[in-house]
Amino acid sequence: MRWGAQPRAVQALILGGKVLALLDGRFNLAYEDVRRLALPVLRHRCILNFEAEAEGVSTDSIVREIMQKVPQTAE
């Protein structure tokens, strides 16, 4: 990957997560809210380098792989 997500991506995840929580009738952000937003927020904030494009790697596949490695809940 050439460029990764910047601080605005984190802001989008948090603010969007708060909106999802409110729409769900909750006042606090949950891990699942961030997980639901990870793909739409991060897919356009990551730019692939030539090698990744040549291998047919997509930003969606990278974000999905990262999210699989993140724990489901706090320990």
N, CA and C of each residue as an Amber inpcrd file, in Angstrom:
protein
   225
   0.8380000  -1.1570000   0.0000000   0.0000000   0.0000000   0.0000000
   0.8930000   1.2330000   0.0000000   0.5030000   2.2270000  -0.7210000
   1.2860000   3.4460000  -0.8100000   0.9470000   4.4050000   0.3300000
  -0.3160000   4.6160000   0.5840000  -0.7580000   5.5240000   1.6390000
  -1.7750000   4.8260000   2.5190000  -1.6980000   5.0990000   3.8050000
  -2.6490000   4.5220000   4.7440000  -3.6500000   5.5600000   5.2040000
  -4.5130000   5.1500000   6.0930000  -5.5360000   6.0390000   6.6170000
  -4.8940000   7.0880000   7.5250000  -5.3830000   8.2790000   7.4560000
  -4.8840000   9.4000000   8.2390000  -5.8390000   9.6750000   9.4070000
  -5.5530000  10.6680000  10.2340000  -6.4210000  10.9610000  11.3800000
  -7.8850000  11.2090000  11.0170000  -8.1500000  11.7540000   9.8420000
  -9.5480000  11.9790000   9.4570000 -10.3140000  10.6700000   9.3160000
  -9.6170000   9.5890000   8.9870000 -10.2810000   8.2880000   8.9110000
 -10.7460000   7.8460000  10.2940000  -9.9220000   8.0830000  11.2990000
 -10.2970000   7.7370000  12.6700000 -11.4810000   8.5960000  13.1080000
 -11.4450000   9.8700000  12.7620000 -12.5690000  10.7460000  13.0890000
 -13.8550000  10.2510000  12.4280000 -13.7620000   9.8340000  11.1770000
 -14.9400000   9.3270000  10.4680000 -15.4560000   8.0460000  11.1150000
 -14.5600000   7.1690000  11.5390000 -14.9830000   5.9360000  12.2070000
 -15.7010000   6.2390000  13.5260000 -15.1520000   7.1600000  14.2900000
 -15.7470000   7.4780000  15.5890000 -17.0820000   8.2010000  15.4280000
 -17.1150000   9.2380000  14.6000000 -18.3590000   9.9840000  14.4210000
 -19.4430000   9.1240000  13.7810000 -19.0660000   8.3630000  12.7710000
 -20.0320000   7.4630000  12.1440000 -20.5220000   6.4020000  13.1090000
 -19.6200000   5.8910000  13.9410000 -19.9950000   4.9030000  14.9400000
 -20.9720000   5.4620000  15.9580000 -20.7600000   6.7240000  16.3520000
 -21.6860000   7.3680000  17.2760000 -23.0730000   7.4970000  16.6530000
 -23.1150000   7.8190000  15.3790000 -24.4030000   7.9170000  14.6830000
 -25.0900000   6.5530000  14.6600000 -24.3440000   5.5040000  14.3390000
 -24.9340000   4.1640000  14.3250000 -25.4570000   3.7800000  15.7060000
 -24.7100000   4.1330000  16.7370000 -25.1490000   3.8300000  18.1010000
 -26.4510000   4.5600000  18.4210000 -26.5190000   5.8310000  18.0840000
 -27.7470000   6.5910000  18.3370000 -28.9360000   6.0380000  17.5550000
 -28.6890000   5.6640000  16.3130000 -29.7650000   5.0750000  15.5040000
 -30.2480000   3.7510000  16.0840000 -29.3490000   3.0950000  16.8190000
 -29.6830000   1.8200000  17.4540000 -30.2340000   2.0170000  18.8730000
 -30.3710000   3.2810000  19.2940000 -30.9200000   3.5690000  20.6120000
 -29.9140000   3.5030000  21.7390000 -28.6360000   3.5500000  21.4190000
 -27.5810000   3.5020000  22.4380000 -26.8820000   4.8480000  22.5100000
 -26.2930000   5.1380000  23.6580000 -25.5750000   6.3900000  23.8360000
 -24.0630000   6.2200000  23.7850000 -23.6030000   4.9930000  23.6570000
 -22.1600000   4.7700000  23.6180000 -21.7670000   3.9450000  22.3950000
 -20.5730000   4.1920000  21.9520000 -19.9930000   3.5330000  20.7930000
 -19.5980000   2.1030000  21.1440000 -19.8670000   1.1720000  20.2450000
 -19.4910000  -0.2290000  20.4540000 -18.4900000  -0.6490000  19.3730000
 -17.7440000  -1.7000000  19.6610000 -16.7940000  -2.2240000  18.6750000
 -17.4910000  -2.5500000  17.3590000 -18.6860000  -3.0890000  17.4480000
 -19.4110000  -3.4770000  16.2330000 -19.7310000  -2.2680000  15.3540000
 -19.9610000  -1.1170000  15.9520000 -20.2190000   0.0970000  15.1740000
 -19.0130000   0.4430000  14.3130000 -17.8320000   0.3620000  14.9120000
 -16.5990000   0.6540000  14.1640000 -16.3650000  -0.4010000  13.1000000
 -16.6160000  -1.6630000  13.4310000 -16.4390000  -2.7470000  12.4520000
 -17.3500000  -2.5440000  11.2370000 -18.5830000  -2.1090000  11.4790000
 -19.5310000  -1.9070000  10.3760000 -19.0740000  -0.8020000   9.4380000
 -18.3400000   0.1630000   9.9700000 -17.9130000   1.3060000   9.1630000
 -16.5230000   1.1630000   8.5650000 -15.7610000   0.2000000   9.0100000
 -14.3580000   0.0800000   8.5830000 -14.2140000   0.0370000   7.0610000
 -14.9610000  -0.7930000   6.4140000 -14.8130000  -0.9350000   4.9610000
 -15.2190000   0.3360000   4.2090000 -16.4170000   0.8890000   4.4400000
 -16.7660000   2.0960000   3.6870000 -15.8780000   3.3030000   3.9940000
 -15.3890000   3.4130000   5.2230000 -14.5470000   4.5640000   5.5680000
 -13.1320000   4.3940000   5.0250000 -12.5720000   3.2020000   5.1630000
 -11.1590000   3.0160000   4.8300000 -10.8820000   2.6780000   3.3670000
 -11.8760000   2.1920000   2.6370000 -11.6090000   1.7440000   1.2580000
 -11.0980000   2.8560000   0.3590000 -11.5590000   4.0670000   0.5300000
 -11.0990000   5.1350000  -0.3540000  -9.9830000   5.9680000   0.2610000
  -9.5520000   5.6140000   1.4600000  -8.4720000   6.3510000   2.1100000
  -7.1280000   5.6420000   1.9680000  -7.1260000   4.4840000   1.3530000
  -5.8950000   3.7280000   1.1320000  -5.6060000   3.6960000  -0.3550000
  -4.3770000   3.9870000  -0.7180000  -3.9800000   3.9890000  -2.1220000
  -2.9820000   2.8600000  -2.3240000  -3.2610000   2.0030000  -3.2850000
  -2.3970000   0.8570000  -3.5570000  -1.1640000   1.2780000  -4.3410000
  -0.0470000   0.5930000  -4.0830000   1.1410000   0.8330000  -4.8880000
   1.0680000  -0.0380000  -6.1450000   2.0420000   0.1190000  -7.0210000
   2.0250000  -0.5990000  -8.2860000   2.0280000  -2.1100000  -8.0900000
   2.8250000  -2.5830000  -7.1400000   2.9170000  -4.0330000  -6.9090000
   1.5710000  -4.6210000  -6.5200000   0.8600000  -3.9420000  -5.6370000
  -0.4520000  -4.4340000  -5.2130000  -1.4340000  -4.4240000  -6.3850000
  -1.4230000  -3.3590000  -7.1630000  -2.3080000  -3.2960000  -8.3290000
  -1.9770000  -4.3970000  -9.3300000  -0.6830000  -4.6450000  -9.5420000
  -0.2640000  -5.6760000 -10.4900000  -0.6780000  -7.0740000 -10.0270000
  -0.7260000  -7.2860000  -8.7120000  -1.1210000  -8.5820000  -8.1620000
  -2.6320000  -8.7120000  -8.0100000  -3.3700000  -7.6520000  -8.3410000
  -4.8170000  -7.7100000  -8.2600000  -5.3720000  -7.5620000  -6.8480000
  -4.5750000  -7.0090000  -5.9550000  -5.0140000  -6.7870000  -4.5800000
  -5.9290000  -5.5650000  -4.5680000  -7.0010000  -5.6280000  -3.8070000
  -7.9050000  -4.4860000  -3.6960000  -7.8310000  -3.8960000  -2.2940000
  -8.2270000  -2.6390000  -2.1750000  -8.2550000  -2.0250000  -0.8490000
  -9.2770000  -2.7390000   0.0380000 -10.3670000  -3.2070000  -0.5390000
 -11.3640000  -3.9490000   0.2430000 -10.7500000  -5.1920000   0.8720000
  -9.9520000  -5.9220000   0.1020000  -9.3500000  -7.1440000   0.6430000
  -8.3520000  -6.8210000   1.7610000  -7.6490000  -5.7110000   1.6390000
  -6.7010000  -5.3170000   2.6800000  -7.4480000  -4.9560000   3.9620000
  -8.5020000  -4.1520000   3.8370000  -9.2720000  -3.7510000   5.0190000
  -9.9080000  -4.9740000   5.6760000 -10.4550000  -5.8760000   4.8780000
 -11.0650000  -7.0970000   5.4390000 -10.0260000  -7.9430000   6.1890000
  -8.8520000  -8.0620000   5.6150000  -7.7950000  -8.8460000   6.2640000
  -7.3840000  -8.2190000   7.5960000  -7.2620000  -6.9060000   7.6170000
  -6.9060000  -6.2130000   8.8620000  -8.0010000  -6.4210000   9.8990000
  -9.2640000  -6.2830000   9.4940000 -10.3720000  -6.4150000  10.4330000
 -10.4820000  -7.8440000  10.9910000 -10.0600000  -8.8410000  10.2260000
 -10.0650000 -10.2090000  10.7190000  -9.0360000 -10.3900000  11.8360000
  -7.9780000  -9.5970000  11.8060000  -6.9020000  -9.7300000  12.7900000
  -7.1620000  -8.9050000  14.0490000  -8.1210000  -8.0050000  13.9930000
  -8.4580000  -7.1720000  15.1560000  -9.3900000  -7.9840000  16.0590000
  -9.1180000  -8.0020000  17.3790000  -9.9840000  -8.7470000  18.2990000
 -11.4380000  -8.2750000  18.2030000 -12.3650000  -9.1980000  18.4300000
 -13.7850000  -8.8840000  18.3510000 -14.2490000  -7.9700000  19.4850000
 -13.6820000  -8.1290000  20.6690000 -14.0590000  -7.3120000  21.8260000
 -12.8280000  -6.9820000  22.6400000 -13.0100000  -6.0950000  23.5870000
 -11.9000000  -5.7460000  24.4840000 -11.6100000  -6.9150000  25.4120000
 -10.3860000  -7.0580000  25.7720000 -10.0040000  -8.1610000  26.6630000
  -9.8290000  -7.6820000  28.0620000
